[in-house]
Amino acid sequence: MITVLIADDHSLVRNILQRVLERAGDIQIVAVAADGQEAVEQAVLHSPNVAVVDVSMPCLNGIDATKQICACCPQTRVLMLSMEANPQYVHQGIQAGALGYVLKDGVRDELIIAIRSVYQGNPYFSKQISEVARHFIQ
């Protein structure tokens, strides 16, 4: 079972992600967070296998939350989630320690695939940004 933390500042998005992921069968949501600071706290508390972290959140943005999660919970792999295919965000996410970056517009099936990939230690990037990501991870 892959344990997952969902961090997104929109409650509707958190709820939808939770329902979609729980239907996968091999994913268990162990915590949810509404901002970056709460994401770090929940990661420390629950030690999830994967943290799905929105890039844009209050209190502590997703990039900074990723840095802190990777520093204090090295066993947790981070998958960034965003509405934006901004190369700067992709680069900053990778530098912060994220192993993947998924766009919200293709979230349903792609997110499950991405979580499984990141859990196994393999990078995963949405097709729209995979070329950009390859440039930054080389």
matplotlib code that plots the C-alpha trace (Angstrom):
import matplotlib.pyplot as plt

x = [0.0, 1.4, 0.7, 0.0, -0.3, -2.4, -1.5, -3.7, -5.3, -8.6, -10.9, -12.8, -9.5, -8.4, -11.7, -11.7, -8.1, -8.8, -11.7, -9.9, -6.8, -8.6, -10.3, -6.9, -6.8, -3.1, -3.1, -4.0, -4.5, -2.9, -3.1, -4.4, -3.1, -4.6, -1.3, 2.4, 3.2, 0.5, 1.9, 5.3, 3.7, 1.6, 4.6, 6.6, 3.6, 2.6, 5.8, 3.9, 5.6, 4.5, 3.5, 1.4, 2.1, 0.4, 2.8, 0.7, -0.4, -0.7, 1.6, 4.3, 4.3, 4.7, 8.3, 9.4, 7.2, 8.9, 12.3, 11.3, 9.6, 12.7, 15.0, 13.0, 11.4, 13.9, 11.8, 8.9, 9.0, 7.4, 5.2, 4.4, 0.9, 0.0, -2.3, 0.8, 3.3, 5.7, 9.3, 10.5, 8.2, 9.3, 12.9, 12.4, 10.4, 13.2, 15.8, 13.7, 13.8, 10.5, 10.7, 7.8, 5.5, 1.9, -0.5, -4.0, -5.7, -4.8, -5.0, -7.3, -5.5, -2.2, -1.9, -2.2, 0.5, 2.7, 2.3, 3.2, 6.2, 7.5, 6.9, 9.3, 11.9, 11.3, 10.7, 7.4, 6.4, 3.2, 3.7, 3.2, 6.3, 8.4, 10.8, 11.3, 11.8, 14.4, 16.5, 16.5, 17.3, 20.3]
y = [0.0, 3.4, 6.0, 9.5, 13.0, 15.5, 19.2, 21.7, 24.9, 24.2, 21.9, 20.8, 19.7, 17.9, 16.0, 15.1, 13.9, 11.9, 10.1, 9.4, 8.1, 5.9, 4.1, 3.0, 0.2, 0.4, 4.0, 5.1, 8.7, 9.2, 13.0, 16.1, 19.7, 23.0, 25.0, 24.4, 24.6, 22.1, 19.8, 19.8, 19.1, 16.3, 14.8, 14.7, 13.3, 10.6, 9.8, 9.1, 7.4, 10.2, 13.8, 15.3, 19.0, 21.9, 24.6, 27.6, 27.5, 30.0, 30.2, 28.3, 27.7, 24.3, 24.8, 25.8, 23.0, 20.5, 21.7, 21.2, 17.8, 16.5, 17.7, 16.4, 13.3, 11.9, 8.7, 10.8, 11.4, 14.6, 14.9, 18.6, 19.4, 22.6, 24.2, 25.9, 24.4, 27.2, 26.0, 28.1, 26.2, 22.9, 23.8, 25.1, 22.0, 19.7, 21.8, 21.6, 17.8, 16.9, 13.7, 14.6, 17.4, 16.8, 19.2, 19.4, 19.2, 15.6, 14.7, 11.7, 8.8, 10.5, 11.2, 7.6, 6.6, 9.4, 8.4, 4.8, 6.0, 8.4, 5.8, 3.4, 6.2, 7.0, 10.6, 11.4, 14.5, 15.4, 15.1, 18.9, 19.6, 16.4, 18.1, 21.0, 18.7, 16.5, 19.7, 20.4, 16.9, 16.2]
z = [0.0, -1.0, 1.7, 0.4, 1.8, -0.3, 0.1, -1.8, -0.6, -2.3, -0.3, -3.4, -5.1, -1.9, -1.7, -5.4, -5.3, -2.2, -3.8, -7.1, -5.3, -2.8, -5.8, -7.1, -4.6, -3.8, -2.4, 1.1, 2.0, 5.4, 5.7, 3.9, 4.2, 3.2, 3.1, 2.9, 6.6, 7.4, 4.6, 6.3, 9.7, 8.3, 6.5, 9.8, 11.7, 9.2, 7.1, 3.9, 1.0, -1.4, -0.8, -3.6, -3.1, -4.9, -6.1, -5.1, -1.5, 1.4, 4.5, 2.7, -1.0, -2.5, -3.5, 0.0, 1.5, -0.8, 0.4, 4.0, 3.5, 1.6, 4.4, 7.3, 5.7, 3.3, 3.0, 1.5, -2.2, -3.5, -6.5, -7.4, -8.7, -10.5, -13.0, -14.6, -17.0, -16.0, -16.7, -13.7, -11.4, -12.8, -12.3, -8.8, -7.9, -9.1, -7.3, -4.1, -4.3, -6.1, -8.2, -10.4, -11.6, -12.8, -14.3, -12.8, -16.2, -16.6, -13.0, -12.9, -14.4, -14.7, -11.0, -10.1, -12.6, -11.4, -7.7, -8.5, -10.5, -7.9, -5.1, -7.0, -7.2, -10.8, -12.0, -13.6, -15.5, -17.4, -21.2, -21.6, -19.5, -19.9, -22.4, -20.0, -17.1, -18.9, -19.5, -15.8, -14.5, -16.7]

ax = plt.figure().add_subplot(projection="3d")
ax.plot(x, y, z, "-o")
ax.set_aspect("equal")
plt.show()
